[in-house]
């Protein structure tokens, strides 16, 4: 089945199997291995990506359903070899241990911060509720998301060179 979608700001024409998941398309067909294959049943959040502004579990989405949609993976966050403020915050706050859950956590955080730039702790907890981390506990991750909101706000206040 032929589909057209935008992945990490690149519009692509793809031939996908009707029974392929978005996870399989991203990892196997496009080599975007930052999207992790975890439980494959929508329970762990390791495969989280953003589709049209919403954090979704790519293992649960049939690839043909992303026809005409915009997708962001962890590979699409950094710009010009500079980490996204959310990525910077995860490093600064020690919210990265083994790294397996990190892409999904970061994309869940991005989806939240894009709609709620100054989230309450409860909003952060709800946004990452579908992402399982077995290493850091969640305090460092929550602290990183709070810090990311601050970094984003500070970056927005920086004057641009004309």
SEPAKE-150084 format. One record per residue (C-alpha): residue number from 1; x, y, z; residue in one letter. Coordinates in Angstrom, 1 decimal. Layout:
<pts>
(NUM,(X,Y,Z),'a');
...
</pts>
This chain:
<pts>
(1,(0.0,0.0,0.0),'x');
(2,(1.4,3.4,-1.0),'x');
(3,(1.2,6.2,1.6),'x');
(4,(2.6,9.7,1.9),'x');
(5,(3.6,11.2,5.3),'x');
(6,(6.0,13.6,6.8),'x');
(7,(8.6,12.1,9.1),'x');
(8,(10.9,14.4,11.0),'x');
(9,(10.1,17.3,8.5),'x');
(10,(10.7,15.2,5.4),'x');
(11,(7.8,14.3,3.2),'x');
(12,(8.1,10.7,2.1),'x');
(13,(6.3,8.3,-0.3),'x');
(14,(6.4,4.8,1.1),'x');
(15,(5.1,1.4,0.2),'x');
(16,(4.0,-0.3,3.4),'x');
(17,(2.5,-3.7,4.1),'x');
(18,(-1.2,-3.4,5.1),'x');
(19,(-0.5,-5.3,8.3),'x');
(20,(2.7,-3.4,9.3),'x');
(21,(2.7,-1.3,12.3),'x');
(22,(4.1,2.3,12.5),'x');
(23,(6.8,0.9,14.7),'x');
(24,(7.8,-1.7,12.1),'x');
(25,(7.8,1.0,9.3),'x');
(26,(9.9,3.4,11.3),'x');
(27,(12.5,0.9,12.5),'x');
(28,(12.7,-1.7,9.7),'x');
(29,(11.9,0.3,6.6),'x');
(30,(13.4,3.7,7.6),'x');
(31,(16.1,2.7,10.0),'x');
(32,(14.8,5.0,12.8),'x');
(33,(15.9,2.8,15.6),'x');
(34,(15.4,5.5,18.3),'x');
(35,(11.9,4.2,18.3),'x');
(36,(12.3,1.2,20.6),'x');
(37,(10.6,-2.1,20.3),'x');
(38,(9.4,-3.0,23.8),'x');
(39,(6.3,-5.0,24.7),'x');
(40,(4.6,-4.6,21.3),'x');
(41,(1.2,-4.5,23.2),'x');
(42,(1.0,-0.8,24.1),'x');
(43,(2.0,-1.3,27.7),'x');
(44,(5.6,0.1,28.0),'x');
(45,(5.7,3.3,26.0),'x');
(46,(9.2,2.6,24.5),'x');
(47,(7.8,3.0,21.0),'x');
(48,(6.2,6.4,21.6),'x');
(49,(6.3,8.9,18.7),'x');
(50,(4.4,12.0,18.0),'x');
(51,(1.7,11.9,15.3),'x');
(52,(0.0,15.2,14.4),'x');
(53,(1.1,16.6,17.7),'x');
(54,(-0.1,13.7,19.9),'x');
(55,(2.1,11.2,21.7),'x');
(56,(1.1,7.7,20.4),'x');
(57,(2.3,4.2,20.8),'x');
(58,(3.7,3.2,17.4),'x');
(59,(3.3,-0.5,18.0),'x');
(60,(-0.4,0.0,18.1),'x');
(61,(-0.9,2.1,15.0),'x');
(62,(-1.2,0.4,11.6),'x');
(63,(1.3,2.0,9.2),'x');
(64,(-1.3,2.7,6.6),'x');
(65,(-3.2,4.9,9.1),'x');
(66,(-0.4,7.6,9.0),'x');
(67,(-1.1,8.4,5.4),'x');
(68,(-1.2,12.2,5.2),'x');
(69,(0.1,12.7,8.8),'x');
(70,(3.1,14.3,10.4),'x');
(71,(5.4,12.1,12.6),'x');
(72,(8.2,13.1,14.9),'x');
(73,(10.7,10.5,16.2),'x');
(74,(13.5,11.1,18.6),'x');
(75,(15.8,11.5,15.6),'x');
(76,(13.8,14.5,14.5),'x');
(77,(14.2,16.6,17.7),'x');
(78,(17.8,17.9,17.5),'x');
(79,(18.3,20.7,15.0),'x');
(80,(21.7,21.6,13.4),'x');
(81,(23.5,19.2,15.6),'x');
(82,(22.1,20.9,18.7),'x');
(83,(20.0,18.9,21.2),'x');
(84,(16.5,19.9,21.9),'x');
(85,(16.0,21.6,25.3),'x');
(86,(14.1,18.5,26.5),'x');
(87,(17.1,16.3,25.6),'x');
(88,(19.4,18.7,27.3),'x');
(89,(17.2,18.7,30.4),'x');
(90,(17.2,14.9,30.6),'x');
(91,(21.0,14.8,30.5),'x');
(92,(21.3,17.7,33.0),'x');
(93,(18.9,16.1,35.5),'x');
(94,(20.2,12.6,35.3),'x');
(95,(17.0,11.3,33.8),'x');
(96,(18.9,8.9,31.5),'x');
(97,(20.1,5.5,32.8),'x');
(98,(20.0,2.6,30.4),'x');
(99,(18.3,4.8,27.8),'x');
(100,(15.7,2.3,26.6),'x');
(101,(12.7,4.3,27.7),'x');
(102,(14.3,7.7,27.1),'x');
(103,(13.1,8.4,23.5),'x');
(104,(9.5,7.6,24.5),'x');
(105,(9.7,9.7,27.7),'x');
(106,(11.2,12.7,25.8),'x');
(107,(8.5,12.5,23.1),'x');
(108,(5.8,12.2,25.7),'x');
(109,(7.3,15.3,27.4),'x');
(110,(7.5,17.2,24.1),'x');
(111,(3.8,16.5,23.3),'x');
(112,(2.9,17.8,26.7),'x');
(113,(5.1,20.9,26.6),'x');
(114,(3.9,21.8,23.2),'x');
(115,(0.3,22.2,24.5),'x');
(116,(1.1,23.1,28.1),'x');
(117,(4.3,25.0,28.3),'x');
(118,(4.2,25.2,32.2),'x');
(119,(2.6,22.0,33.3),'x');
(120,(1.7,21.1,36.8),'x');
(121,(3.4,18.0,38.3),'x');
(122,(0.2,16.1,38.0),'x');
(123,(0.0,16.9,34.3),'x');
(124,(3.6,15.6,33.8),'x');
(125,(2.8,12.4,35.7),'x');
(126,(-0.3,11.9,33.5),'x');
(127,(1.7,12.5,30.3),'x');
(128,(4.3,9.9,31.1),'x');
(129,(2.0,7.4,32.8),'x');
(130,(2.2,5.1,29.8),'x');
(131,(6.0,5.0,29.8),'x');
(132,(7.7,2.5,32.0),'x');
(133,(11.2,3.2,33.3),'x');
(134,(13.0,0.5,35.3),'x');
(135,(16.2,2.4,36.1),'x');
(136,(15.8,6.0,37.2),'x');
(137,(12.6,6.0,39.1),'x');
(138,(10.5,8.8,37.9),'x');
(139,(11.7,11.7,40.1),'x');
(140,(14.6,12.6,37.8),'x');
(141,(12.4,12.3,34.7),'x');
(142,(9.8,14.7,36.3),'x');
(143,(12.5,17.1,37.3),'x');
(144,(13.9,17.0,33.7),'x');
(145,(10.5,17.8,32.3),'x');
(146,(10.1,20.8,34.7),'x');
(147,(13.6,21.9,33.8),'x');
(148,(12.9,21.5,30.0),'x');
(149,(9.9,23.8,30.4),'x');
(150,(12.3,26.4,31.9),'x');
(151,(14.9,25.9,29.2),'x');
(152,(12.2,26.3,26.5),'x');
(153,(11.0,29.5,28.1),'x');
(154,(14.5,30.9,28.4),'x');
(155,(15.2,30.0,24.7),'x');
(156,(12.0,31.7,23.7),'x');
(157,(13.2,34.9,25.4),'x');
(158,(16.6,34.9,23.7),'x');
(159,(16.9,37.6,21.0),'x');
(160,(17.5,36.3,17.5),'x');
(161,(20.3,37.7,15.4),'x');
(162,(19.0,39.5,12.4),'x');
</pts>
